[in-house]
Amino acid sequence: MTPQEIITDVEIEAIHAHASFGDQGKREVVNEAILKAACGLHNGYTAQMIITEHGLVVKATNSRPDLTDKGRKYLFATNRTT
């Protein structure tokens, strides 16, 4: 399964709206933010809201968000070499 099968380009466009991350592509933002969330690192507010809206993370009772099943699948799909 590819990242594009989990979150389509149409969904990326709809959720990102007009958020600007400079030269970084919209899917790149999602890829980096989900990796940072999985590692327990801090995302900026906008990046965090984007991956939350995509259903990749949920706010947990602790200070860091938890990856959803969809989030884990997406993370694994972004790191496949085949």
C-alpha positions, 0 to 999 in steps of 0.5 A: 500500500502506498501513502497515496492510497491511504491519503489521496492528493485530493485529501491533502489539498483539501486539508492543507488549504492555504497553509504554507511551509515554504519550499516543502511540499504538502505531502512532505509536511505530512510525512515529516509530521507523522514521523516526528509524532511517532518519535515523540518530537514536537510538531508546530501547531499547523502541522499537528492539526493537519495530521490530526485532520487526516486522522493519523493521530489522536490527542492522548491523555499524555502530552504527545499524540498517539498514532491511529491505525491509519497513522501507523499504516501511513508511516510504514507506507512512507518508509517502504523501499519496495 
